[in-house]
Amino acid sequence: MRELETVTGQLVNVSNPDPATISIEDIAWGLSRMSRFCGQTVTAVAYNVAQHSLFVANEVEDIIKNSNSQLPPHRHSDIVLKALLHDAAEAYTGDLPSPVKHLPKLRPIIISIEDGLMAALYTSLNIVAPTKEEQEIIKQADRIAQKIEAHAFMMSRGKHWENLPEVTLERLQQFSEPLDSLTSYKLFMDKFNSLHRK
């Protein structure tokens, strides 16, 4: 069977996804039940990908505010929405840890699958794919999130992780505890509904 069955009953062909089978509810539900960092965190409740996605979206909001951007407000919302969805393909593939995702033999296959899923998602939700400039802002926020998450949840506090940005000690202390999956799902959907222009 080449199709992945989702919680809403869709059958998604991950190698050739039909946009009609992509559902934001499936994405939010799947991400809210998926542990970040392969579940190898020190907390009693696993930190999930939906909470990470919310963190990255909020970080992008802060980056835009602090940059004195001249973009119109609707463009701000568009970028934040794309940040919220930056890991959406993982709702169908799982959150592969970076050491697996970057294996030379697997990397082209994983990129192809993720790109296909994201293209179907953007078509399904009538969203324009991120520009290079938007991708850079989202990546910056994602790296900040990784730094803070590693400090909060990993045994090593991320000291072995490469290319993470410097953040202040105050920022490291301001991170919230992991949320349960249902709370993460609801917050993800609330954020999506506040940003998505139908």
Secondary structure in CASP SS format (residue, H / E / C, confidence):
PFRMAT SS
TARGET T0000
AUTHOR 0000-0000-0000
METHOD secondary structure of the structure
MODEL  1
M C 1.00
R C 1.00
E E 1.00
L E 1.00
E E 1.00
T C 1.00
V C 1.00
T C 1.00
G C 1.00
Q C 1.00
L E 1.00
V E 1.00
N E 1.00
V C 1.00
S C 1.00
N C 1.00
P C 1.00
D C 1.00
P H 1.00
A H 1.00
T H 1.00
I C 1.00
S C 1.00
I H 1.00
E H 1.00
D H 1.00
I H 1.00
A H 1.00
W H 1.00
G H 1.00
L H 1.00
S H 1.00
R C 1.00
M C 1.00
S E 1.00
R H 1.00
F H 1.00
C H 1.00
G H 1.00
Q C 1.00
T C 1.00
V C 1.00
T C 1.00
A C 1.00
V C 1.00
A C 1.00
Y C 1.00
N E 1.00
V H 1.00
A H 1.00
Q H 1.00
H H 1.00
S H 1.00
L H 1.00
F H 1.00
V H 1.00
A H 1.00
N H 1.00
E H 1.00
V H 1.00
E H 1.00
D H 1.00
I H 1.00
I H 1.00
K H 1.00
N H 1.00
S C 1.00
N C 1.00
S C 1.00
Q C 1.00
L C 1.00
P C 1.00
P H 1.00
H H 1.00
R H 1.00
H H 1.00
S H 1.00
D H 1.00
I H 1.00
V H 1.00
L H 1.00
K H 1.00
A H 1.00
L H 1.00
L C 1.00
H C 1.00
D C 1.00
A C 1.00
A C 1.00
E H 1.00
A H 1.00
Y H 1.00
T H 1.00
G C 1.00
D C 1.00
L C 1.00
P C 1.00
S H 1.00
P H 1.00
V H 1.00
K H 1.00
H C 1.00
L C 1.00
P C 1.00
K C 1.00
L C 1.00
R H 1.00
P H 1.00
I H 1.00
I H 1.00
I H 1.00
S H 1.00
I H 1.00
E H 1.00
D H 1.00
G H 1.00
L H 1.00
M H 1.00
A H 1.00
A H 1.00
L H 1.00
Y H 1.00
T H 1.00
S H 1.00
L H 1.00
N C 1.00
I C 1.00
V C 1.00
A C 1.00
P C 1.00
T C 1.00
K H 1.00
E H 1.00
E H 1.00
Q H 1.00
E H 1.00
I H 1.00
I H 1.00
K H 1.00
Q H 1.00
A H 1.00
D H 1.00
R H 1.00
I H 1.00
A H 1.00
Q H 1.00
K H 1.00
I H 1.00
E H 1.00
A H 1.00
H H 1.00
A H 1.00
F H 1.00
M C 1.00
M C 1.00
S C 1.00
R C 1.00
G C 1.00
K C 1.00
H C 1.00
W C 1.00
E C 1.00
N C 1.00
L C 1.00
P C 1.00
E C 1.00
V C 1.00
T C 1.00
L H 1.00
E H 1.00
R H 1.00
L H 1.00
Q H 1.00
Q C 1.00
F C 1.00
S C 1.00
E C 1.00
P C 1.00
L C 1.00
D C 1.00
S H 1.00
L H 1.00
T H 1.00
S H 1.00
Y H 1.00
K H 1.00
L H 1.00
F H 1.00
M H 1.00
D H 1.00
K H 1.00
F H 1.00
N H 1.00
S H 1.00
L H 1.00
H C 1.00
R C 1.00
K C 1.00
END
